[in-house]
């Protein structure tokens, strides 16, 4: 057998919380997600959807489920559609139970799109029921530019239910997506998201001001970059915090002087810290 | 007045649009999905914008509709559910359903529906993914299999004349090479028609044919073999006293094709009184052999890619491919499958490498070409460029491989024959660099299924294009399916690390015939064609064998590992099938018959070839080569009188302007290893010299990828062009912190027809320059690929591309934390020009701007690196960068100092003040304006370097004995100020004006 472990960081954490990084054909940011979770002290494991569907009990020891970026099943039809649909069919209940047990779910980029398709961010409707397919109220559609956008932006963490974001913090992070423009079914539903503390992240200018394209890369409603569910334990965001973890990830690091790590890693550290207390 | 279609896509358009009486509605459920809110229809809006550019008469709007056809065996309830849950979005979409045979809802009043669907048999990755999900998760039809097809519909609003609708359909919405186009009718293809291909042995009478008949057979069978080669085949079979089978003949044609065999570069050439036995071996490969850097070069010229050492444990594999002809006909599919193919080369190098970066380079016609000047049968350069960018984007992004380096050049003579290069860099353990197939190993095919797509790709790429290429060669064009390839990647690397196979290669040109033929060349192989999984029935035996269907690889699996390997692939739903075994007979044996599960095939023998004849039997032609410098007057150096506008014009030159619109569509950061990005600076608009990757998270050792080419130099002086391109590629990697002492080179020649002595002479000279430069820089060539028949015939005129050599440099960056970028960083720093400037304007932006390029009938000296001094200069600058003595570095290339200083200034949002009279000049003839030379000469081996005052002395010491001078400083005022020998204040330009000029007009 060949020794090909590319990340020696894996040896760092043998006691941290367990994290499952879920893969399907076309998932492609699982490597950097594992790297970030390891740096933050978790014990990540990559698992293919087919494997997890055969063994849903493997969710039980996990404190974190991470849906990484990529183009699951090519993002054909619509981004995240096929994977979200498959997850709902094969693992929907198991994932809801994971959240009900106090577990965390982080969906990054395509993972956010999958969460939206899966309906895991919707929360309960007025009658206290989980919203089904017909009642889905959130959508991520083509960027206003009509194009895939790979560029760095600034985010502001908003006051929200999400416990691993620090409200008011402004931090740089890259985006790389073609369908990141949030649409909500009605103004009332948007108000509900606001009042339930689900609006977790917004695009802002470097100084925290009102962004315009390209600081707002996709034309998203109310500049929303990330949403959490009403418990705060499920977070989906379009930008890639795991692509701002090494000291040399920032696009202007050559101008910034020595750096210990990228600003995106703090999110993973706080997530792993909280997840360690789950059980 | 209605305009006639300027460039009909098909010579027989009348056959394509069927009369309404013949209308056949598909026997399938039809689902149409559109946006509720037209403001969210960005696809329709973007196409509407492009339609406006085409000046489609009467068009007022365009609505895009996504359509799907589903098995007739579904119930209405199932179709409702699929439409609601899978095909549409409840928040933003609405859908309509039409039952099998039922007409779909008519378009809104006043609108005409144009429908575009993939032709039957053309890869439809959307349909494949949807069908796979329905298979896995349901619902399934009550009767019959899950069948899915997709189409795109466009509702065209406004009073658009019929001829204009056709123009819109042909020029923008469909590519009839691969698409079915319907205007105003709703008949659509649903199933791939059953082909008439027969399985089994078919003898081709050959032994008794005359020379003329041999040539006819080669042409009618699309074998692309010349008479000498056909005679060699004939002699071989006469000796065997039998006729070849179709499978054998096809295998020989594929294996002997120029694409696979490089007959020109490896052939014999008479040039300037000398007999060169093998151009490749006596120049490029010879340099690598003589340099003998065994510590650094781990595998060269023998595998699918070159391999160099990254560190003690890890290696880097690199390959760059051309995919010119398919991209000319279908830019999107051609570029996508180009990148898909080179990724497979990396998956198939050694025991497989993980792809960690992609590169691309495009050479296309001018974007402002008048529609009437587009040769018949060709696409407008805008459409070509948009298509190839989208093709690389959609394949590279979906594969999760960052596209980090690129090049884009324009020249009139690429209009009919654009060039598309794609490259991939891979990471592999040094233990996995070598492979060895053993007799008894199973031949396992993994990945995509085999179809009729891509038949004769290898032979097609070796011929001249013509007006009919588009229709005659449509089967050579394909659409890629990156998600299938991603599945192969994921499983393959796990299987590699578990040691489950001992050989791997990709199915590229020639399909299984090349892949199995190459892997089994040393031992022998037997293949059972009935086991090959097919996309649809109806392929003949030889079609199965030579199909170039994408996303397939071949493994050599020891018998004891077969079950584990098959289970591993099955677990991730990637198809893997044993199709035969490697043997020790030295023969290639092909059988085909009824499918069975027996250990051995019971099929009929359909072909048997001697491996030695197959691989070594190619006749080696003797060609003659000549070269004469163009007999036109010297251009001289027109004096730059008004410096400001000249700098702005240089920034706006098509070969200089910003590539941001392309780079931002590529995910250049996926995998998290891109530590110097292709765009740099405060606003991310600075054109970086090249990207730097950090392949291993625990190590700061990195890799830099640089490109060099200049299509305006090749016809003037192919030798100097090659030297300059090598210098440029190396300059790029040195500029960011790459170690010139640990650099490898790749060559990609795209040339005109080399049966013409002048073209071949230019090729020999360029190859000789490759040898000289590689030796001088001690930079070995590790891989290369050529495309030597880039000509296009219109009527009786033959158009040839300029001789084009793309050089790729891969250098180790010893410590990525010491990497530098090109954006100015601090006011008060000194600006140094490193390297000597001479009056070298051949192929330059400045001469083109002045109407004195070769195309205008003038020649000029092509920049020539000083091979003695250049390596020393690279090493000295690298030392200064590693020592932390420099703040920013930008290499000087197209447009010279004027462009470089402007780019560095606006990228850093800082001004610059330079004095041209301090630029180190040499050999400027009397009467030539020295300021013009200093500002716009394109001499090689030069850098603009920003140095902090406290490091100035140490920097100068590091460069001692080499030409380097402080020519100015970084200033806080946002402007570029240029003084010169002629006087002060030759130009004063705001950063905004520089940025604006550099942005260019075309944004995709």
HADDOCK unambig.tbl for C-alpha pairs under 7 A between the chains (distance, minus, plus):
assign (segid A and resid 1 and name CA) (segid B and resid 497 and name CA) 5.88 0.50 0.50
assign (segid A and resid 1 and name CA) (segid B and resid 498 and name CA) 5.15 0.50 0.50
assign (segid A and resid 1 and name CA) (segid B and resid 499 and name CA) 5.48 0.50 0.50
assign (segid A and resid 2 and name CA) (segid B and resid 497 and name CA) 5.07 0.50 0.50
assign (segid A and resid 2 and name CA) (segid B and resid 498 and name CA) 6.80 0.50 0.50
assign (segid A and resid 4 and name CA) (segid B and resid 429 and name CA) 6.56 0.50 0.50
assign (segid A and resid 4 and name CA) (segid B and resid 497 and name CA) 6.88 0.50 0.50
assign (segid A and resid 6 and name CA) (segid B and resid 696 and name CA) 6.03 0.50 0.50
assign (segid A and resid 7 and name CA) (segid B and resid 697 and name CA) 6.06 0.50 0.50
assign (segid A and resid 7 and name CA) (segid B and resid 698 and name CA) 6.16 0.50 0.50
assign (segid A and resid 8 and name CA) (segid B and resid 698 and name CA) 6.33 0.50 0.50
assign (segid A and resid 25 and name CA) (segid B and resid 483 and name CA) 6.27 0.50 0.50
assign (segid A and resid 25 and name CA) (segid B and resid 486 and name CA) 6.64 0.50 0.50
assign (segid A and resid 25 and name CA) (segid B and resid 487 and name CA) 5.59 0.50 0.50
assign (segid A and resid 26 and name CA) (segid B and resid 398 and name CA) 6.49 0.50 0.50
assign (segid A and resid 26 and name CA) (segid B and resid 399 and name CA) 6.78 0.50 0.50
assign (segid A and resid 26 and name CA) (segid B and resid 483 and name CA) 5.47 0.50 0.50
assign (segid A and resid 26 and name CA) (segid B and resid 486 and name CA) 6.01 0.50 0.50
assign (segid A and resid 28 and name CA) (segid B and resid 400 and name CA) 4.96 0.50 0.50
assign (segid A and resid 29 and name CA) (segid B and resid 670 and name CA) 6.56 0.50 0.50
assign (segid A and resid 29 and name CA) (segid B and resid 671 and name CA) 5.99 0.50 0.50
assign (segid A and resid 31 and name CA) (segid B and resid 671 and name CA) 6.42 0.50 0.50
assign (segid A and resid 32 and name CA) (segid B and resid 671 and name CA) 5.77 0.50 0.50
assign (segid A and resid 32 and name CA) (segid B and resid 672 and name CA) 5.88 0.50 0.50
assign (segid A and resid 50 and name CA) (segid B and resid 571 and name CA) 6.95 0.50 0.50
assign (segid A and resid 50 and name CA) (segid B and resid 572 and name CA) 6.68 0.50 0.50
assign (segid A and resid 70 and name CA) (segid B and resid 398 and name CA) 6.87 0.50 0.50
assign (segid A and resid 70 and name CA) (segid B and resid 400 and name CA) 6.62 0.50 0.50
assign (segid A and resid 71 and name CA) (segid B and resid 398 and name CA) 5.52 0.50 0.50
assign (segid A and resid 73 and name CA) (segid B and resid 129 and name CA) 6.29 0.50 0.50
assign (segid A and resid 73 and name CA) (segid B and resid 483 and name CA) 6.26 0.50 0.50
assign (segid A and resid 74 and name CA) (segid B and resid 398 and name CA) 6.30 0.50 0.50
assign (segid A and resid 74 and name CA) (segid B and resid 483 and name CA) 5.70 0.50 0.50
assign (segid A and resid 76 and name CA) (segid B and resid 126 and name CA) 5.22 0.50 0.50
assign (segid A and resid 77 and name CA) (segid B and resid 87 and name CA) 6.38 0.50 0.50
assign (segid A and resid 77 and name CA) (segid B and resid 126 and name CA) 6.66 0.50 0.50
assign (segid A and resid 81 and name CA) (segid B and resid 86 and name CA) 6.80 0.50 0.50
assign (segid A and resid 82 and name CA) (segid B and resid 86 and name CA) 6.99 0.50 0.50
assign (segid A and resid 86 and name CA) (segid B and resid 137 and name CA) 6.62 0.50 0.50
assign (segid A and resid 133 and name CA) (segid B and resid 85 and name CA) 6.87 0.50 0.50
assign (segid A and resid 134 and name CA) (segid B and resid 90 and name CA) 6.61 0.50 0.50
assign (segid A and resid 136 and name CA) (segid B and resid 90 and name CA) 6.65 0.50 0.50
assign (segid A and resid 136 and name CA) (segid B and resid 91 and name CA) 6.86 0.50 0.50
assign (segid A and resid 137 and name CA) (segid B and resid 91 and name CA) 5.93 0.50 0.50
assign (segid A and resid 138 and name CA) (segid B and resid 91 and name CA) 6.59 0.50 0.50
assign (segid A and resid 139 and name CA) (segid B and resid 91 and name CA) 6.25 0.50 0.50
assign (segid A and resid 142 and name CA) (segid B and resid 42 and name CA) 6.77 0.50 0.50
assign (segid A and resid 144 and name CA) (segid B and resid 42 and name CA) 6.89 0.50 0.50
assign (segid A and resid 146 and name CA) (segid B and resid 42 and name CA) 5.35 0.50 0.50
assign (segid A and resid 146 and name CA) (segid B and resid 43 and name CA) 6.62 0.50 0.50
assign (segid A and resid 146 and name CA) (segid B and resid 46 and name CA) 6.84 0.50 0.50
assign (segid A and resid 147 and name CA) (segid B and resid 665 and name CA) 6.76 0.50 0.50
assign (segid A and resid 148 and name CA) (segid B and resid 665 and name CA) 4.93 0.50 0.50
assign (segid A and resid 149 and name CA) (segid B and resid 664 and name CA) 5.48 0.50 0.50
assign (segid A and resid 149 and name CA) (segid B and resid 665 and name CA) 5.43 0.50 0.50
assign (segid A and resid 150 and name CA) (segid B and resid 664 and name CA) 4.81 0.50 0.50
assign (segid A and resid 150 and name CA) (segid B and resid 665 and name CA) 6.12 0.50 0.50
assign (segid A and resid 150 and name CA) (segid B and resid 666 and name CA) 6.60 0.50 0.50
assign (segid A and resid 150 and name CA) (segid B and resid 667 and name CA) 5.58 0.50 0.50
assign (segid A and resid 151 and name CA) (segid B and resid 664 and name CA) 6.59 0.50 0.50
assign (segid A and resid 176 and name CA) (segid B and resid 667 and name CA) 5.97 0.50 0.50
assign (segid A and resid 185 and name CA) (segid B and resid 91 and name CA) 5.61 0.50 0.50
assign (segid A and resid 243 and name CA) (segid B and resid 672 and name CA) 5.25 0.50 0.50
assign (segid A and resid 248 and name CA) (segid B and resid 675 and name CA) 5.29 0.50 0.50
assign (segid A and resid 249 and name CA) (segid B and resid 675 and name CA) 5.40 0.50 0.50
assign (segid A and resid 251 and name CA) (segid B and resid 677 and name CA) 6.75 0.50 0.50
assign (segid A and resid 251 and name CA) (segid B and resid 680 and name CA) 6.55 0.50 0.50
assign (segid A and resid 252 and name CA) (segid B and resid 681 and name CA) 6.41 0.50 0.50
assign (segid A and resid 252 and name CA) (segid B and resid 682 and name CA) 6.77 0.50 0.50
assign (segid A and resid 254 and name CA) (segid B and resid 820 and name CA) 6.51 0.50 0.50
assign (segid A and resid 255 and name CA) (segid B and resid 825 and name CA) 6.53 0.50 0.50
